[in-house]
Every structure is written in C-alpha cells, then in structure tokens.
Amino acid sequence: MPRPILATIHTAALVHNLTRVRAAAPDARVWAIVKANAYGHGIERVFDGLRSADGFALLDLAEAQRLRALDWRGPTLLLEGCFDARDLELCSRLGLWHAVHCNEQIDMLAAHKTQLPHRVFLKMNSGMNRLGFTPERYRAAWTRLNALPQVEEISLMTHFSDADGPKGIAAQLKAFDSVTHDLPGERTLSNSAGALRHGDLLAERSDWIRPGIAVYGSAPDFPEHSAAEWGLQPTMTLASRIIGVQNLVAGDTVGYGSSFTAQGPLRIGVVACGYADGYPRHCTTGTPVLVNGVRTRMVGRVSMDMLTVDLTPVPDAGMGSEVTLWGQSPKESVLPIDEIAQAAGTVGYELMCALAQRVPVVVE
C-alpha cells in the first residue's frame, strides 16, 4: 500500500474561480496565469478547468510548448518576455506574444529576421520597481517598437505593487494614465487583487485582466478578506491519514526539540505528512488541521515525513482517520490554505508551488 498522502486538484473549483474573477471585470478578457507550473498544480492538470480563459500567461518557453501540445491555439503571453535573441524564433513558431521591458529586448527584436511580425506587450515600471520602463522612458520605448517592421502590434501593461493593501493603486494608475492616455493598443493592468478590489477604477482601462492566485482559490488580500468572502473555492487539497496514536500524560513532550509539552492527559495522532511533502516546517503548535472534517491543531514541530495533531476534539479518530492539511475535506469542511500559510509566516502561493514531487496528485 502506498504512503497515505495525496494532493487533489479540483477542476470544478477552477471553473468556478475563473467565472468569479471574470464577473469582477465583465468587459475585460481574462488571462489565466499558469506560471510556475500553474502555481504548483500542473499545467496539464488545470487545463480543462481553465480552458474557457481568453488566454494563458506564463514565463517559460517550455511551459508554453506544453500548452500548445494540449492543442491550445489561443493567445499565450510570456510575462517576462524573451531572455535570448534565439527565443524570438520560437515565439514566431509557437505564435507567442511576449512582454518587452528593457532596451535590450527591443535590440533583439530590431536584429531579428522574421516573416511573422510579433505582438508585444510594452511594460511600464509604474512603481513596482522590478521590470519595465519608467514613465519618463516609456514613450521613447514605444516609439522605437512602433518603428520596427518586426513588431505587428503593441499592447500596454503594468503591474500593481499594492493592489492588496491600503496604499492601493491610485499613484501607479495615475503614472500609467499620464503617459499612455493617447497611445493606441490594448491594456492589461489588473492582477487578482486589482480585479477584485479595484474593479471600479479599472473597468474602463483594462482590456485584459491577469488573475493569478484568485484562480487557485486563495485570497489575494488575506487576512483582510478570506477566499470565501471573495466567493473563491480551494483548487488544491493536501490530505493524508493518521498512521499512529500516542497517549500522553502531563509533562510528556512531542517531537524534535521537545517544543510542545502536554499539560495533562492528551491523545495525539501522527500524520503521514512533513516538510519533504511541501508542508511548511515553520508551522508551529496551533496551526489548524482537519481530522475527519473536525478542526483541531497541530502540536510540536513538523518533521521531514510526519507531523502530530491533537485528537481531543475528535475522540473517535484513530489509525487511518482522514486528515486534511489544507483544502476540501471529504466531510465538506474547508481549511483555507491561507490559514496554513499565515501560520508559517508566508503566503498561499508558496505552499502551492512547494508541493513536493513525491506527493501523488489526482484530478477530479
């Protein structure tokens, strides 16, 4: 019998979340973001659930090839553009659109010999200070691109740094609008937080939105809002079973470093899941977990292959009882991945992407 740990990808939840995000910007087309192997879910596993998207956006040429192998012939965008001049030929062959965020990428295009002109997305650094042309340099970059016979169409894009927080998007939106107000071309501005929180400001400015984490059922602004409050459903469940039970007395400790001490009689379950499976080692006593659909807590440290849970709220639990580490319980309870991420001092994105290769995955 294989080790009793399993990740499940929920196709119906992907369909639901995509529909929910589309409703937040009903006049815009939707990029489904599938970078980082669809946020750890697997591109091939999520494709059926996201195939109603208007386009797919990612970073890696190999992932773009995987999409084309699934018979996707629609728009596909490289969010960081090309890293080498030779990538442009593959973009032509696969029909990929790609971002342009620096002069070196314009130089590549200028030197590129092609019979198929490129659709490019010119990126503005409106305040994120990662990739893109500053507002002062943006129009010069647009003029250079517009003069190239290798470029068929220029779209305009930026990325918000604080759409999920109190700073908001006003300053970046003003910077973008002040430079691009009279430039032709479609615009793509909104990430998940932008679409859900600032739809009123962006409704007339976004031809495309770029939802990432919301598509996968995590709240982009947790803990201010939960996924359920945004109407999102978990798309990944990590589940296991209890493989051992220990009965403690007052003073007994649990796990490496004896970081948890029982204050009285306590029954604990040993779960077949650890940090080698992708469960965050930084989670400590009190991290929520579901046993037979009932919420309880983890106790002690996470080990490589195991963790331990308090069975007090579930007196009938024992060997073989189901454990939901995050996602949807068979008992129809839900444990949001954002709560586990918060306990680990991180975000749901990281937990999804960190799912280990040794964990079996099924699609339902």
C-alpha positions in Angstrom: 0.0 0.0 0.0 1.4 3.4 -0.9 2.0 6.1 1.8 -1.4 7.6 2.5 -0.8 11.2 1.3 -2.5 12.7 -1.7 -3.0 16.0 -3.4 -6.2 16.6 -5.3 -6.8 19.2 -8.0 -10.5 20.3 -8.1 -11.5 21.1 -11.7 -14.9 22.4 -10.8 -13.3 24.9 -8.4 -11.0 26.2 -11.2 -14.0 26.7 -13.4 -15.9 28.5 -10.5 -13.0 30.8 -9.6 -12.3 31.8 -13.2 -16.0 32.6 -13.6 -15.9 34.6 -10.3 -12.9 36.7 -11.4 -14.4 37.3 -14.8 -17.5 38.7 -13.1 -15.4 41.2 -11.4 -14.3 42.7 -14.8 -17.1 41.6 -17.1 -15.9 43.8 -20.0 -12.3 42.5 -20.0 -10.8 39.4 -21.4 -9.0 37.1 -18.9 -5.5 35.8 -18.9 -5.3 32.7 -16.8 -1.9 32.8 -15.2 -0.2 29.4 -15.3 3.4 30.3 -14.5 5.3 28.1 -12.0 3.6 25.1 -13.4 0.2 26.6 -12.7 1.2 27.6 -9.2 2.3 24.1 -8.5 -1.0 22.5 -9.7 0.4 21.3 -13.0 -0.4 22.9 -16.4 -1.9 19.7 -17.8 -4.0 19.1 -14.7 -5.6 22.6 -14.7 -6.1 23.0 -18.4 -9.6 21.6 -18.6 -10.7 23.8 -15.7 -9.2 26.9 -17.3 -9.7 26.4 -21.0 -12.6 28.9 -21.0 -10.0 31.7 -20.4 -9.3 34.0 -23.2 -5.6 33.4 -23.0 -2.8 31.9 -20.8 0.1 33.8 -19.4 3.3 32.3 -18.1 7.1 32.8 -18.0 8.7 29.7 -19.5 9.0 28.7 -23.2 8.9 25.0 -22.2 5.6 25.6 -20.4 4.3 27.4 -23.5 5.2 24.4 -25.6 3.3 22.2 -23.1 0.2 24.4 -23.6 0.5 24.1 -27.4 0.8 20.3 -27.0 -2.6 20.4 -25.3 -3.9 21.8 -28.5 -4.3 25.4 -27.1 -4.2 27.7 -30.1 -5.3 30.9 -28.4 -3.3 33.8 -27.0 -0.3 32.9 -24.9 1.8 35.6 -23.3 5.3 35.4 -21.9 5.1 37.7 -18.9 8.9 38.4 -18.7 9.4 38.3 -22.5 12.4 36.7 -24.1 15.8 36.2 -22.4 17.8 35.5 -25.5 17.5 36.6 -29.2 17.1 32.9 -30.2 13.8 32.8 -28.2 12.2 35.1 -30.8 12.2 32.4 -33.4 10.4 30.0 -31.1 7.9 32.8 -30.3 7.2 33.0 -34.0 6.9 29.3 -34.4 4.6 28.9 -31.4 2.7 32.1 -32.0 3.5 33.5 -28.6 3.0 37.1 -27.5 5.7 38.5 -25.3 6.4 41.3 -22.9 9.1 43.9 -23.6 10.5 45.6 -20.5 14.0 46.8 -21.4 16.0 48.2 -24.3 17.9 45.0 -24.7 14.7 43.2 -25.7 14.0 46.0 -28.3 17.5 45.5 -29.6 16.8 41.8 -30.0 13.7 42.5 -32.0 15.5 45.0 -34.2 18.1 42.5 -35.1 15.6 39.6 -35.6 14.9 38.4 -39.1 11.3 37.1 -39.3 8.5 36.9 -41.8 6.0 36.9 -38.9 5.8 40.2 -37.0 5.4 40.0 -33.2 2.7 41.0 -30.8 4.4 42.6 -27.9 3.3 44.0 -24.5 5.3 47.0 -23.5 5.7 47.1 -19.8 5.8 50.2 -17.7 7.5 50.3 -14.3 4.9 52.5 -12.7 6.2 52.0 -9.1 6.8 48.2 -8.6 10.5 48.8 -9.5 11.1 45.3 -10.9 10.7 45.1 -14.7 9.6 47.8 -17.1 10.4 51.2 -18.5 9.9 54.2 -16.2 7.2 56.6 -17.2 9.9 59.0 -18.4 11.3 56.4 -20.8 8.1 54.7 -21.8 7.1 56.7 -24.8 10.6 56.5 -26.3 10.5 52.8 -26.0 7.0 52.7 -27.6 8.3 54.9 -30.5 11.3 52.5 -31.1 9.0 49.5 -31.1 6.4 51.2 -33.4 9.1 51.8 -36.0 10.2 48.2 -36.2 8.8 46.1 -39.1 9.3 43.1 -36.8 6.5 44.4 -34.5 2.9 44.0 -35.6 1.1 45.3 -32.6 2.0 46.9 -29.2 -0.1 46.4 -26.1 0.4 48.3 -22.9 0.9 46.8 -19.5 2.0 47.5 -15.9 1.8 45.6 -12.6 0.5 46.9 -9.2 2.6 46.6 -6.1 0.0 47.4 -3.6 -3.4 46.5 -5.0 -3.9 44.2 -2.0 -3.3 46.8 0.7 -4.1 50.3 1.9 -1.7 52.1 -0.4 -3.8 51.0 -3.3 -3.3 51.6 -7.0 -4.1 55.3 -7.4 -0.5 56.6 -7.8 0.6 53.8 -10.2 -2.6 54.2 -12.2 -2.0 58.0 -12.5 1.5 57.4 -13.7 0.3 54.9 -16.3 -2.5 57.0 -17.5 -0.4 60.2 -17.7 1.9 58.5 -20.3 -0.4 56.2 -22.2 -3.7 58.2 -22.4 -3.2 58.9 -26.1 -1.3 55.7 -27.1 -3.1 53.1 -29.1 -3.2 49.4 -28.1 -4.9 47.1 -25.7 -4.1 47.4 -22.0 -3.6 44.9 -19.3 -3.3 46.1 -15.7 -5.1 44.0 -13.1 -3.8 41.2 -11.1 -6.1 39.3 -8.8 -6.2 42.0 -6.1 -6.6 44.7 -8.7 -9.6 43.0 -10.3 -11.4 42.1 -7.1 -10.7 45.2 -5.0 -10.4 48.0 -7.6 -12.7 47.0 -10.4 -14.5 50.4 -10.4 -11.2 52.2 -11.1 -10.1 49.7 -13.8 -13.3 48.9 -15.6 -12.7 51.2 -18.5 -8.9 50.8 -18.5 -8.4 47.1 -18.8 -8.9 45.2 -22.0 -7.3 42.2 -20.2 -7.0 41.2 -16.6 -4.4 38.8 -15.2 -5.8 36.9 -12.3 -3.3 34.5 -10.7 -3.8 33.4 -7.1 -7.6 34.0 -7.1 -8.0 31.4 -9.8 -6.4 28.9 -7.5 -8.8 29.7 -4.6 -6.6 31.9 -2.4 -7.5 35.4 -1.3 -5.1 38.0 -2.7 -5.5 40.2 0.4 -5.8 37.7 3.3 -6.4 38.2 6.2 -8.4 41.3 5.4 -10.6 39.1 3.2 -10.8 35.4 3.1 -11.2 33.3 0.0 -14.8 32.5 1.0 -15.6 36.2 1.3 -14.4 36.7 -2.3 -16.5 33.7 -3.3 -13.5 31.6 -4.2 -13.1 27.8 -3.8 -9.9 25.9 -3.0 -8.5 24.2 -6.0 -5.9 22.1 -4.3 -6.4 19.7 -1.3 -3.5 18.1 0.5 -4.7 15.2 2.6 -3.3 12.3 4.5 -4.2 9.9 7.3 -3.2 9.1 10.8 -0.6 6.4 10.9 0.0 6.2 14.7 -1.6 7.3 18.0 0.2 8.2 21.3 -1.4 8.8 24.7 0.5 11.4 26.7 0.5 12.4 30.3 1.3 15.7 31.8 5.0 16.6 31.2 5.4 14.5 28.1 6.9 16.3 25.1 6.4 15.9 21.4 8.8 15.9 18.5 12.3 17.3 17.9 13.4 19.9 20.4 10.5 19.0 22.7 8.8 22.2 21.6 5.4 21.1 22.9 4.7 19.8 26.4 1.4 18.2 27.4 -0.2 20.0 30.3 -2.4 16.9 31.1 -3.6 13.7 29.6 -3.6 14.1 25.8 -4.2 11.8 22.8 -2.3 12.8 19.7 -2.3 11.4 16.1 0.8 11.0 13.9 0.1 12.1 10.3 1.9 11.0 7.2 2.9 14.4 6.0 6.1 16.5 6.6 8.2 19.2 5.1 9.6 16.8 2.5 6.0 16.7 1.1 5.8 20.5 0.9 4.2 21.2 4.3 5.9 24.2 5.8 8.4 23.4 8.6 7.8 26.8 10.1 4.3 25.9 11.2 4.1 25.5 14.9 1.7 24.3 17.6 -1.8 25.7 17.0 -1.7 25.5 13.2 -5.2 24.4 12.1 -5.8 20.9 10.7 -8.9 18.9 10.0 -9.3 15.4 11.3 -12.4 13.6 10.0 -13.6 17.1 9.0 -13.3 18.4 12.5 -10.9 21.4 13.1 -8.1 20.7 15.6 -4.5 21.8 15.9 -1.0 20.7 15.1 1.3 20.2 18.1 5.1 20.2 18.2 7.5 20.6 15.2 6.9 19.4 11.7 9.3 16.6 10.8 10.5 15.6 7.4 7.9 12.9 7.0 5.4 13.4 9.8 3.5 15.9 12.0 1.4 15.4 15.1 -2.1 16.6 15.8 -4.3 17.0 18.9 -7.1 14.5 18.8 -9.1 16.0 21.8 -11.8 17.4 19.6 -12.1 14.1 17.6 -12.2 11.4 20.3 -13.3 8.7 17.8 -10.3 9.4 15.5 -7.6 6.8 15.3 -5.5 4.8 12.9 -6.5 5.5 9.3 -8.6 8.6 10.1 -8.6 11.2 7.3 -6.6 14.4 7.7 -6.9 17.5 5.6 -3.8 19.7 5.7 -5.4 22.3 3.5 -8.3 22.4 1.1 -11.6 20.5 0.9 -12.4 17.8 3.4 -14.5 14.8 2.4 -16.8 15.9 5.2 -17.5 19.1 3.2 -15.4 21.2 5.6 -12.9 23.6 4.2 -9.5 24.5 5.6 -8.2 27.5 3.7 -4.6 27.3 2.5 -4.2 30.9 3.5 -4.6 30.0 7.2 -1.7 27.5 7.0 0.4 30.0 5.1 -0.3 32.6 7.8 0.8 30.1 10.5 4.1 29.6 8.5 4.7 33.3 8.0 4.2 33.1 4.3 1.5 33.2 1.6 -0.6 30.6 -0.1 1.3 30.9 -3.3 4.4 29.4 -1.7 2.6 26.4 -0.3 1.0 25.6 -3.7 4.3 25.9 -5.5 6.2 23.9 -2.9 4.1 20.7 -3.2 6.8 18.0 -3.4 7.2 15.7 -6.4 6.8 12.7 -4.2 3.2 13.5 -3.3 0.8 11.7 -5.7 -1.7 14.0 -7.4 -5.1 13.3 -8.8 -7.6 15.4 -10.7 -11.3 15.3 -10.1 
